[in-house]
Amino acid sequence: MLLIFAHGAPILLHRRQGEYLGRVEGADLDSIKYPQQSPDGTIWAVLNERLLVFLGPDLVWHVVADPGNGRAHVTQLFADTSGVLWTVEDDRVYRRTPDAAYQALDVFVYGPCKFTGGADGSLWIASSGPAPKDTAAQHLLHLDASGHVLPTPSVREPLSAPLVTRDGSLWLLTSGFELMHLPTPAFQSFPERPEEMVPLRTAVGLYTANALLQSSDGSIWVGGMGGLERFKTSTLIPLFPHATPGSWEFCPGKNGGQWIIDAHSNLLLRHSDGLIEKKETQVEDLDCSPFGNQLRKSTGLAMLENDHVTMLPPPFPDKPGLGNHYIFTGSGRTADGSVLAVVAGAALGRYLLRYQHYRWQQLNPGWQGAELSGIYTARSGETYFGDRAGAVGVLDPGAARVRSLGSVGSNAILGFTETRLGLLAYGVSNIAVRTNGSFHQLRFADPNDATMVTGLVEADDGDLWLNCIKGVVRIRAEEFQQALSDPTHRLLTNNIAEGDYTGPTQMNLFSETVHKDANGRIWFDTPNGIVSLVSQDIRPFELPTVTIKDALVDGSPFPQNRSLAPGVNVFSVHYVGVDFSDPSGLSYAYRLDGYDNDWQLVGQRTEAVYTHLRAGRYTFSLKARNAFGNWTRPVSFDTFTVQPHYYERGWFIALVTLLLIALFTLAIRQRLRLAADRIRRNAEERADERITIARDLHDTLLQGIQGLLFSFHVAIEGVPDRHPSRPALERALTSAEKLIVEGRDRVKGLRGQAITGDELSRLLTNVAEDLGCGRLLHLDVIGDPMSNNNLRDSVAAELFLIAREAIVNAVRHAQASRITVRLRFAFSDFTLDCEDDGVGFTPPAAFSKNQTRWGLPGMQERVAKLPGTLEVRTAPGEGTLVRVTLKARDAYR
């Protein structure tokens, strides 16, 4: 049942029905607070800091009088499961039993507070107001059922909400919006072993968070003005909640003990009662084995037996230098208790040794593989070796040599593990399983699941747990079995990423990072500490449920015959998915066969929309993915057909095709005929023009000059042969005749014509080539290149002369190595830029017609005639820029 107040009128909600409890006169929406109901059905509330009780059948509210006949100010109340009513009146806590006994407790709170009850009948009180400096008041109080104060952890900041969960642990929300957690065992350790509250980070942080709630799945929900946030129950339990980041290593020991190397290279032994003992300092690595553990140090190798660290003698007594000239790079333990070790050194090379009967023995001196990187002894007694090249070898019980089992890849093998279904080898880039005497690699939907695997074990329930580049990863037993029966199957996994334990794993050769203890708990080495879990306690892997709700065609229901008329504008599908484990991580992908080539990843969108579907057959498919990246099997909507328009049918397309071919043929013929006529007319006109020009020049200029030459011939004939001037005159006459011939040839090949806009770019390029500087000129046309045709012919002629003058000056006077001409066609204006990187010059203050150099004044006169503006930017040593700007109305047709 739920009790609510609406504008002072209390309503009791039960079984989705509302029951009116009577209106309290003078009460508004905010005046009635803290409604509570006792187990016997009595309803309590606070009105204007007075305690109210609702007495059942008469629908009457009564003000509860203060036993002291005073005017108490009630600021909070709480009805526990035993029927006791707890109140805060004038900052003091009172206890009222079902038999109306009224007890004032010597417990004080300051400021707003909240209550929460424990399963054992105790009461927690969290306050958010500041306490007077001369008191010892606490922000958190713990009372037993009788009101006596119990040992309470010290909380140094105001609290806004307390919550006791079903497992008895305490959760607190501080006024600084920090979520804190106190596990159940800590309740029983005060004051003998006081523990600090464990602060927990929320995902996004909540603004003015003030409420806590535990849902049926054990999640903690935090609510406030900033929204609602869920703090899921942890799967990975840290061994040390405040572990220092670094290289952590773990090995299960005997008798429930645990060997640990912390981030400071200390060897710790954690006894079964939780006490921690420091055993060694400055250690390197732990080598774990089902038959015993070893410790590697710079000074040698030690066996970890029960609670003791036993150093082994050096393997080469006659060759000093352990730790300097050679080291132990890895070790393992066999079923008979022997220690296997790999020793490497620059002077010694690599050796595989066995320590048995208090002495070292060299094994397999002819081993030619790469450096060993993994050792594992199976329950059968066989010991497997892996090296950095992916080769696998086995040492049979009692044998002294390692025989090869082949290779599982080209990258290092970091370890092995034995499962019910076969031996697994794992390493840098793959996981391989040995079945029927040979290894074959497993395939994964996400290749990162098999990348940098540093540990792998089989849980008691058959699931596989591994530590890789993604962190902690789970492979369900069913998935593993399917991969063994179908080598093409790609394994789906579950990545456990919580808080700081999100991967990647840490890599140490021979040091496995996943372990299973005698109780079946799985332990993981991470850069942020040691964490553990129990595979059987984890919620079974579930995929989301997806459903296609409906499909609409242009807003109308889908027809039952699954046939759509031509002209579908909008085809839409609405769908929904349910994933109670993590609703925020649910995402979708869909595909319309016949339209999409691949799946469309659409995130959390729950509608698919397609527009203007063409004629054809279509099938809509949908799948969903949970937060772990696992997809459901696709669900499909019935195949449907979009009928074609008449113009999309075959007979219509064939008819139109034939018609177009006929029209195209006619158009080509007509175009060819018109082009031939135009070419013929142009050729005739050009020939007529050339004939006219040649005739006019011949009859006027050339004939006149020829007459002058004839007169010169006659005059020369009158000069005596031996006269000193005759040779010179004859040579001049010969030169003149050659010039006449050259002029006649030039006139014949030249036709005078005006410069048009579409020729401007070509003529500027020709100028550079005639000057022998074509390679220096860079011509840029900015805008539509066809805009040349829009320039007026008179403007193009003047622009050509201006640009030619600038190019000639840059070549002859500026010693330029690069000349850039830009034609910028803009909507509002036209700009011509001629820029060079030459020596530059000092420009005159103003242009004058009396200057000795007439190039710049000539440019100015031509620009003024257009009309337009001329800008010259130059300085000695800085090149020259000549810019002509014309307004659009003056430049374009």
KOLVOBA-647700 format. One record per residue (C-alpha): residue number from 1; x, y, z; residue in one letter. Coordinates in steps of 0.5 Angstrom, whole numbers. Layout:
num|c1|c2|c3|residu
NUM|X|Y|Z|a
...
This chain:
num|c1|c2|c3|residu
1|0|0|0|m
2|2|7|-1|l
3|0|13|3|l
4|0|20|-1|i
5|-3|27|0|f
6|-6|31|-5|a
7|-7|39|-3|h
8|-8|36|4|g
9|-13|31|3|a
10|-9|24|5|p
11|-11|18|0|i
12|-9|11|1|l
13|-7|7|-5|l
14|-8|-1|-5|h
15|-9|-6|-10|r
16|-9|0|-15|r
17|-15|3|-12|q
18|-15|10|-8|g
19|-19|11|-2|e
20|-20|18|1|y
21|-18|19|8|l
22|-21|25|10|g
23|-19|32|9|r
24|-15|36|14|v
25|-17|43|15|e
26|-12|48|14|g
27|-7|44|11|a
28|-4|45|4|d
29|1|41|-1|l
30|7|42|3|d
31|5|42|10|s
32|3|34|11|i
33|10|30|11|k
34|13|24|13|y
35|7|19|12|p
36|8|12|16|q
37|4|6|17|q
38|5|1|23|s
39|4|-6|22|p
40|-3|-6|25|d
41|-6|-1|20|g
42|-5|6|24|t
43|-3|11|20|i
44|2|17|22|w
45|4|24|19|a
46|6|30|21|v
47|2|37|20|l
48|6|43|22|n
49|11|40|26|e
50|5|36|30|r
51|4|29|30|l
52|-2|26|27|l
53|-6|19|28|v
54|-11|17|23|f
55|-16|13|27|l
56|-19|8|22|g
57|-27|7|21|p
58|-29|14|23|d
59|-24|18|18|l
60|-22|22|24|v
61|-15|25|24|w
62|-13|27|32|h
63|-7|31|34|v
64|-2|27|39|v
65|-1|31|45|a
66|6|31|48|d
67|6|27|54|p
68|10|33|58|g
69|4|38|56|n
70|8|42|52|g
71|9|44|44|r
72|14|39|41|a
73|16|40|34|h
74|16|34|31|v
75|21|34|25|t
76|21|26|23|q
77|18|20|24|l
78|19|12|23|f
79|15|6|24|a
80|19|0|24|d
81|16|-7|23|t
82|15|-9|30|s
83|10|-3|31|g
84|15|2|35|v
85|14|9|32|l
86|20|13|33|w
87|20|21|32|t
88|25|27|33|v
89|22|32|37|e
90|26|38|38|d
91|32|35|36|d
92|31|29|41|r
93|29|22|39|v
94|23|19|42|y
95|21|12|42|r
96|13|10|42|r
97|11|3|43|t
98|5|0|41|p
99|2|0|48|d
100|3|7|48|a
101|9|7|52|a
102|13|14|51|y
103|20|14|52|q
104|25|20|51|a
105|32|17|49|l
106|39|21|51|d
107|40|21|43|v
108|40|28|39|f
109|40|29|32|v
110|41|36|29|y
111|38|38|23|g
112|34|34|18|p
113|35|27|18|c
114|32|20|16|k
115|31|13|19|f
116|32|6|16|t
117|31|0|19|g
118|35|-6|19|g
119|33|-14|19|a
120|35|-15|26|d
121|30|-9|29|g
122|36|-4|30|s
123|35|3|27|l
124|40|7|23|w
125|39|15|23|i
126|43|19|18|a
127|43|27|19|s
128|45|33|15|s
129|45|39|19|g
130|51|41|23|p
131|52|39|30|a
132|54|45|35|p
133|61|45|36|k
134|60|43|44|d
135|57|37|43|t
136|59|30|41|a
137|53|29|36|a
138|55|24|30|q
139|52|25|23|h
140|50|17|23|l
141|47|13|29|l
142|46|6|30|h
143|40|4|36|l
144|38|-3|38|d
145|31|-5|38|a
146|30|-2|45|s
147|34|5|43|g
148|41|4|46|h
149|46|6|42|v
150|51|1|38|l
151|58|2|36|p
152|57|6|30|t
153|63|8|24|p
154|65|15|24|s
155|62|19|18|v
156|65|26|18|r
157|60|30|13|e
158|53|31|13|p
159|48|25|10|l
160|42|25|6|s
161|40|18|6|a
162|41|11|9|p
163|39|5|7|l
164|40|-2|10|v
165|40|-8|4|t
166|37|-15|5|r
167|44|-18|6|d
168|45|-13|12|g
169|50|-8|9|s
170|49|-1|10|l
171|49|4|4|w
172|49|12|5|l
173|49|18|1|l
174|52|24|3|t
175|50|31|2|s
176|56|32|-2|g
177|53|26|-7|f
178|58|21|-5|e
179|55|14|-5|l
180|58|10|1|m
181|58|3|3|h
182|59|-1|9|l
183|59|-9|9|p
184|55|-13|14|t
185|61|-16|17|p
186|64|-9|19|a
187|57|-8|24|f
188|60|-13|28|q
189|67|-11|29|s
190|66|-4|32|f
191|70|-2|36|p
192|75|-7|36|e
193|76|-7|29|r
194|73|0|26|p
195|73|0|19|e
196|72|6|14|e
197|66|7|10|m
198|68|5|3|v
199|67|11|-2|p
200|64|8|-9|l
201|64|13|-15|r
202|57|13|-19|t
203|57|13|-26|a
204|55|20|-28|v
205|54|24|-21|g
206|47|26|-19|l
207|45|33|-18|y
208|42|34|-11|t
209|41|26|-10|a
210|37|25|-4|n
211|34|18|-4|a
212|36|11|-4|l
213|32|4|-6|l
214|34|-3|-7|q
215|30|-7|-13|s
216|29|-14|-13|s
217|35|-16|-17|d
218|39|-13|-11|g
219|41|-6|-15|s
220|42|0|-11|i
221|38|6|-14|w
222|40|13|-13|v
223|35|19|-14|g
224|35|26|-14|g
225|33|32|-18|m
226|39|30|-23|g
227|35|24|-25|g
228|36|16|-23|l
229|42|12|-23|e
230|43|5|-22|r
231|49|2|-18|f
232|49|-5|-20|k
233|51|-11|-15|t
234|58|-12|-16|s
235|61|-18|-19|t
236|68|-17|-18|l
237|70|-17|-11|i
238|77|-14|-9|p
239|81|-17|-4|l
240|84|-10|-2|f
241|78|-5|-3|p
242|84|1|-3|h
243|89|-3|-7|a
244|95|2|-10|t
245|95|1|-17|p
246|101|-3|-19|g
247|103|-10|-21|s
248|99|-15|-17|w
249|100|-23|-17|e
250|96|-28|-13|f
251|97|-36|-12|c
252|92|-40|-8|p
253|96|-43|-2|g
254|94|-49|2|k
255|90|-49|8|n
256|86|-43|6|g
257|92|-39|5|g
258|94|-34|0|q
259|100|-32|-3|w
260|100|-25|-5|i
261|105|-20|-9|i
262|103|-13|-8|d
263|104|-6|-12|a
264|111|-5|-7|h
265|114|-12|-9|s
266|113|-15|-2|n
267|111|-22|-1|l
268|105|-23|3|l
269|101|-29|6|l
270|94|-28|8|r
271|92|-33|13|h
272|85|-36|13|s
273|83|-32|19|d
274|84|-26|15|g
275|91|-24|18|l
276|96|-21|13|i
277|103|-23|14|e
278|109|-20|11|k
279|114|-25|9|k
280|119|-22|4|e
281|121|-16|0|t
282|124|-14|-6|q
283|121|-20|-10|v
284|119|-21|-17|e
285|114|-26|-19|d
286|110|-32|-17|l
287|109|-38|-21|d
288|103|-42|-19|c
289|102|-49|-20|s
290|96|-54|-17|p
291|102|-58|-14|f
292|106|-52|-11|g
293|108|-45|-12|n
294|115|-42|-13|q
295|117|-35|-12|l
296|122|-32|-16|r
297|127|-27|-13|k
298|133|-23|-16|s
299|138|-28|-12|t
300|134|-35|-13|g
301|128|-39|-13|l
302|124|-41|-7|a
303|119|-46|-6|m
304|113|-44|-2|l
305|111|-49|3|e
306|105|-48|8|n
307|107|-42|11|d
308|114|-42|10|h
309|119|-40|4|v
310|125|-44|3|t
311|130|-42|-2|m
312|133|-47|-7|l
313|141|-48|-8|p
314|144|-44|-14|p
315|144|-49|-20|p
316|151|-48|-22|f
317|155|-47|-16|p
318|161|-47|-20|d
319|159|-41|-24|k
320|158|-35|-19|p
321|153|-29|-21|g
322|146|-31|-20|l
323|142|-25|-21|g
324|148|-22|-25|n
325|150|-27|-30|h
326|144|-31|-30|y
327|137|-31|-28|i
328|131|-36|-27|f
329|126|-34|-32|t
330|120|-39|-30|g
331|118|-45|-26|s
332|113|-50|-25|g
333|112|-56|-20|r
334|110|-63|-22|t
335|106|-68|-19|a
336|112|-72|-15|d
337|114|-65|-12|g
338|120|-64|-17|s
339|121|-57|-19|v
340|122|-55|-26|l
341|126|-48|-28|a
342|128|-45|-34|v
343|135|-41|-33|v
344|137|-36|-38|a
345|144|-32|-38|g
346|148|-29|-43|a
347|154|-33|-42|a
348|150|-40|-41|l
349|145|-39|-46|g
350|138|-43|-44|r
351|137|-49|-39|y
352|131|-53|-37|l
353|132|-56|-30|l
354|129|-60|-25|r
355|130|-60|-18|y
356|129|-67|-15|q
357|132|-70|-9|h
358|136|-64|-7|y
359|140|-63|-13|r
360|139|-60|-20|w
361|139|-64|-26|q
362|139|-61|-34|q
363|133|-64|-38|l
364|133|-64|-46|n
365|140|-60|-47|p
366|138|-61|-55|g
367|132|-56|-54|w
368|132|-52|-60|q
369|126|-48|-59|g
370|125|-41|-58|a
371|125|-38|-51|e
372|120|-42|-46|l
373|115|-38|-44|s
374|110|-43|-40|g
375|110|-49|-36|i
376|104|-53|-34|y
377|103|-60|-31|t
378|97|-63|-32|a
379|93|-68|-27|r
380|96|-74|-31|s
381|103|-72|-29|g
382|105|-70|-36|e
383|108|-63|-36|t
384|107|-58|-42|y
385|112|-53|-45|f
386|110|-47|-49|g
387|115|-42|-52|d
388|115|-35|-55|r
389|115|-38|-62|a
390|108|-42|-61|g
391|111|-49|-61|a
392|109|-54|-55|v
393|113|-59|-52|g
394|111|-65|-47|v
395|115|-68|-41|l
396|113|-75|-40|d
397|113|-77|-33|p
398|120|-80|-31|g
399|123|-78|-37|a
400|129|-73|-38|a
401|127|-70|-45|r
402|122|-66|-48|v
403|118|-68|-54|r
404|115|-63|-59|s
405|107|-63|-60|l
406|108|-58|-66|g
407|106|-51|-66|s
408|99|-47|-65|v
409|101|-41|-68|g
410|107|-36|-69|s
411|106|-32|-63|n
412|108|-33|-55|a
413|105|-39|-51|i
414|104|-36|-44|l
415|100|-42|-41|g
416|96|-48|-41|f
417|90|-50|-37|t
418|86|-57|-37|e
419|79|-57|-38|t
420|74|-63|-38|r
421|74|-62|-45|l
422|81|-62|-47|g
423|88|-58|-46|l
424|88|-51|-47|l
425|94|-47|-49|a
426|93|-39|-49|y
427|98|-33|-51|g
428|99|-27|-54|v
429|94|-28|-60|s
430|90|-34|-60|n
431|87|-40|-55|i
432|88|-47|-58|a
433|85|-53|-55|v
434|88|-60|-56|r
435|83|-66|-58|t
436|85|-72|-61|n
437|92|-71|-60|g
438|93|-64|-64|s
439|91|-57|-63|f
440|87|-53|-67|h
441|85|-45|-65|q
442|78|-43|-63|l
443|75|-37|-66|r
444|72|-31|-63|f
445|66|-26|-65|a
446|71|-21|-62|d
447|78|-23|-63|p
448|80|-18|-57|n
449|77|-24|-53|d
450|84|-28|-55|a
451|89|-23|-55|t
452|94|-22|-49|m
453|91|-28|-45|v
454|95|-28|-39|t
455|91|-33|-35|g
456|85|-38|-36|l
457|81|-43|-32|v
458|75|-47|-32|e
459|70|-46|-26|a
460|66|-51|-23|d
461|60|-50|-27|d
462|64|-51|-33|g
463|65|-44|-35|d
464|72|-41|-38|l
465|74|-35|-34|w
466|80|-31|-37|l
467|84|-25|-37|n
468|86|-21|-43|c
469|87|-15|-46|i
470|79|-13|-45|k
471|80|-15|-38|g
472|76|-21|-35|v
473|72|-25|-40|v
474|67|-31|-39|r
475|66|-36|-44|i
476|60|-40|-42|r
477|60|-48|-42|a
478|55|-49|-48|e
479|59|-44|-52|e
480|65|-48|-51|f
481|62|-54|-53|q
482|59|-51|-59|q
483|66|-49|-61|a
484|69|-56|-60|l
485|63|-59|-65|s
486|63|-54|-70|d
487|70|-51|-71|p
488|67|-45|-75|t
489|63|-43|-69|h
490|65|-36|-67|r
491|65|-36|-59|l
492|61|-30|-56|l
493|63|-28|-49|t
494|61|-24|-43|n
495|66|-18|-41|n
496|66|-17|-34|i
497|68|-9|-33|a
498|67|-6|-26|e
499|70|0|-23|g
500|77|0|-24|d
501|77|-7|-26|y
502|76|-6|-34|t
503|83|-9|-37|g
504|87|-9|-40|p
505|91|-15|-36|t
506|98|-15|-34|q
507|103|-19|-37|m
508|109|-23|-34|n
509|112|-29|-37|l
510|110|-36|-33|f
511|106|-32|-28|s
512|99|-34|-29|e
513|94|-28|-28|t
514|87|-33|-26|v
515|87|-38|-21|h
516|82|-42|-18|k
517|82|-44|-10|d
518|80|-50|-7|a
519|73|-47|-5|n
520|72|-46|-13|g
521|73|-38|-12|r
522|76|-35|-19|i
523|82|-30|-17|w
524|84|-25|-22|f
525|91|-21|-22|d
526|89|-14|-25|t
527|94|-7|-25|p
528|89|-5|-19|n
529|89|-10|-14|g
530|86|-17|-13|i
531|79|-19|-15|v
532|75|-25|-14|s
533|68|-28|-16|l
534|64|-35|-16|v
535|62|-37|-23|s
536|56|-40|-20|q
537|53|-34|-16|d
538|53|-30|-23|i
539|47|-29|-26|r
540|46|-33|-32|p
541|48|-30|-39|f
542|41|-28|-42|e
543|40|-25|-49|l
544|35|-19|-50|p
545|28|-21|-52|t
546|26|-17|-58|v
547|19|-16|-62|t
548|17|-13|-68|i
549|10|-9|-66|k
550|7|-6|-72|d
551|9|-4|-79|a
552|6|2|-83|l
553|5|4|-90|v
554|4|11|-91|d
555|1|11|-84|g
556|-4|6|-85|s
557|-4|-1|-82|p
558|0|-6|-87|f
559|-4|-10|-92|p
560|-6|-17|-90|q
561|-4|-20|-97|n
562|3|-17|-96|r
563|3|-13|-103|s
564|3|-6|-103|l
565|1|-2|-109|a
566|6|3|-113|p
567|8|9|-110|g
568|10|7|-103|v
569|12|14|-100|n
570|14|11|-93|v
571|15|4|-90|f
572|16|4|-82|s
573|17|-1|-77|v
574|16|0|-70|h
575|20|-5|-65|y
576|22|-6|-58|v
577|27|-10|-54|g
578|27|-12|-46|v
579|34|-13|-42|d
580|32|-13|-35|f
581|40|-14|-33|s
582|42|-7|-36|d
583|37|-4|-40|p
584|41|2|-42|s
585|46|-2|-46|g
586|41|-5|-50|l
587|42|-3|-58|s
588|39|-5|-64|y
589|41|-7|-72|a
590|36|-8|-77|y
591|36|-10|-85|r
592|31|-10|-90|l
593|33|-15|-95|d
594|32|-12|-102|g
595|35|-5|-100|y
596|40|-6|-95|d
597|47|-9|-96|n
598|49|-10|-89|d
599|46|-9|-82|w
600|44|-2|-80|q
601|47|-1|-73|l
602|42|4|-70|v
603|43|5|-63|g
604|37|5|-58|q
605|32|8|-64|r
606|26|3|-64|t
607|23|5|-71|e
608|26|4|-78|a
609|24|8|-83|v
610|25|7|-91|y
611|22|12|-96|t
612|20|11|-104|h
613|21|4|-104|l
614|22|1|-111|r
615|18|-5|-114|a
616|21|-11|-111|g
617|21|-17|-106|r
618|23|-14|-99|y
619|24|-18|-92|t
620|25|-14|-85|f
621|30|-17|-80|s
622|31|-14|-73|l
623|36|-16|-68|k
624|39|-13|-61|a
625|45|-13|-57|r
626|46|-13|-50|n
627|51|-9|-46|a
628|56|-15|-47|f
629|56|-14|-54|g
630|52|-21|-55|n
631|47|-21|-61|w
632|40|-24|-61|t
633|38|-29|-67|r
634|35|-24|-72|p
635|27|-24|-72|v
636|24|-22|-79|s
637|17|-19|-81|f
638|14|-23|-87|d
639|16|-22|-94|t
640|12|-17|-98|f
641|12|-14|-105|t
642|12|-7|-108|v
643|8|-7|-114|q
644|11|-4|-120|p
645|8|2|-124|h
646|6|1|-131|y
647|13|5|-133|y
648|17|0|-129|e
649|14|-6|-133|r
650|18|-10|-138|g
651|14|-8|-144|w
652|14|-1|-142|f
653|21|0|-141|i
654|23|-4|-148|a
655|18|0|-152|l
656|21|7|-149|v
657|28|4|-150|t
658|27|3|-157|l
659|24|10|-158|l
660|30|13|-155|l
661|34|9|-159|i
662|31|12|-165|a
663|30|19|-163|l
664|38|18|-161|f
665|40|16|-168|t
666|36|22|-171|l
667|39|27|-167|a
668|46|24|-168|i
669|44|25|-176|r
670|41|32|-175|q
671|47|34|-171|r
672|52|31|-176|l
673|49|35|-182|r
674|48|41|-178|l
675|56|41|-176|a
676|58|39|-183|a
677|54|45|-186|d
678|57|50|-180|r
679|64|47|-182|i
680|63|48|-189|r
681|60|55|-188|r
682|66|57|-183|n
683|71|55|-188|a
684|68|59|-194|e
685|68|65|-190|e
686|75|64|-187|r
687|77|63|-194|a
688|74|69|-197|d
689|77|73|-192|e
690|84|71|-193|r
691|83|72|-200|i
692|81|79|-199|t
693|86|81|-194|i
694|91|78|-199|a
695|89|82|-205|r
696|88|88|-201|d
697|95|88|-198|l
698|98|85|-205|h
699|95|91|-208|d
700|97|97|-203|t
701|102|96|-198|l
702|106|90|-202|l
703|106|93|-209|q
704|108|100|-206|g
705|114|97|-202|i
706|116|93|-209|q
707|115|99|-213|g
708|120|103|-208|l
709|125|97|-208|l
710|125|97|-216|f
711|127|105|-216|s
712|132|103|-211|f
713|135|98|-216|h
714|135|103|-222|v
715|138|108|-217|a
716|144|103|-215|i
717|145|101|-223|e
718|147|109|-223|g
719|152|108|-218|v
720|159|106|-221|p
721|161|99|-219|d
722|168|101|-216|r
723|164|107|-212|h
724|165|105|-204|p
725|158|106|-202|s
726|155|101|-208|r
727|157|94|-204|p
728|153|97|-198|a
729|147|99|-202|l
730|147|93|-205|e
731|147|89|-198|r
732|141|94|-196|a
733|137|92|-202|l
734|138|85|-201|t
735|136|86|-193|s
736|130|90|-196|a
737|128|84|-201|e
738|128|79|-195|k
739|124|83|-191|l
740|119|84|-196|i
741|119|76|-197|v
742|118|75|-190|e
743|113|81|-189|g
744|109|78|-195|r
745|109|71|-191|d
746|107|74|-185|r
747|101|77|-188|v
748|99|71|-192|k
749|98|67|-185|g
750|96|73|-181|l
751|88|75|-180|r
752|87|81|-176|g
753|81|80|-171|q
754|79|82|-164|a
755|80|79|-157|i
756|74|76|-154|t
757|73|73|-147|g
758|73|66|-149|d
759|80|67|-151|e
760|83|71|-146|l
761|86|65|-142|s
762|89|62|-148|r
763|92|68|-150|l
764|96|70|-144|l
765|99|63|-144|t
766|101|64|-151|n
767|105|71|-149|v
768|109|67|-143|a
769|111|62|-149|e
770|113|67|-154|d
771|117|70|-148|l
772|120|64|-147|g
773|118|63|-140|c
774|112|59|-140|g
775|114|54|-135|r
776|114|60|-130|l
777|107|62|-131|l
778|101|59|-127|h
779|94|61|-129|l
780|89|60|-124|d
781|81|61|-126|v
782|77|62|-120|i
783|70|61|-121|g
784|66|58|-127|d
785|71|57|-132|p
786|66|58|-137|m
787|65|65|-134|s
788|70|67|-139|n
789|65|67|-144|n
790|61|72|-140|n
791|67|78|-141|l
792|65|83|-146|r
793|70|83|-152|d
794|72|90|-151|s
795|74|89|-143|v
796|78|82|-145|a
797|82|86|-150|a
798|84|91|-145|e
799|85|86|-140|l
800|90|82|-144|f
801|94|88|-146|l
802|95|90|-138|i
803|96|83|-137|a
804|101|82|-142|r
805|105|89|-140|e
806|105|86|-133|a
807|108|79|-135|i
808|113|82|-140|v
809|116|87|-134|n
810|116|81|-129|a
811|120|77|-134|v
812|125|83|-137|r
813|126|87|-131|h
814|124|83|-124|a
815|128|77|-125|q
816|122|73|-123|a
817|122|65|-122|s
818|115|65|-121|r
819|109|69|-125|i
820|102|67|-122|t
821|96|70|-126|v
822|89|69|-123|r
823|82|71|-126|l
824|77|71|-121|r
825|70|71|-123|f
826|65|73|-117|a
827|58|75|-117|f
828|59|82|-115|s
829|66|83|-119|d
830|71|81|-123|f
831|79|81|-121|t
832|85|80|-125|l
833|91|79|-121|d
834|99|79|-124|c
835|103|77|-118|e
836|111|75|-119|d
837|116|74|-114|d
838|122|78|-117|g
839|126|84|-114|v
840|120|89|-114|g
841|121|96|-114|f
842|119|103|-110|t
843|113|105|-114|p
844|111|112|-115|p
845|107|116|-111|a
846|102|118|-117|a
847|102|116|-124|f
848|104|121|-129|s
849|104|122|-137|k
850|111|125|-136|n
851|115|119|-133|q
852|121|116|-137|t
853|117|109|-136|r
854|110|109|-139|w
855|108|102|-137|g
856|105|103|-131|l
857|101|110|-133|p
858|99|106|-139|g
859|96|101|-135|m
860|92|106|-131|q
861|90|109|-137|e
862|87|103|-140|r
863|84|101|-133|v
864|80|108|-132|a
865|77|107|-139|k
866|74|101|-137|l
867|72|103|-132|p
868|76|100|-126|g
869|81|101|-121|t
870|88|99|-121|l
871|92|97|-115|e
872|100|96|-115|v
873|103|93|-109|r
874|111|92|-109|t
875|117|94|-105|a
876|124|92|-106|p
877|126|85|-105|g
878|118|83|-104|e
879|116|82|-111|g
880|110|85|-115|t
881|102|85|-115|l
882|98|88|-120|v
883|91|88|-119|r
884|85|90|-123|v
885|78|90|-120|t
886|72|91|-124|l
887|65|91|-122|k
888|60|86|-125|a
889|56|91|-129|r
890|62|93|-133|d
891|66|87|-134|a
892|60|82|-136|y
893|55|82|-142|r
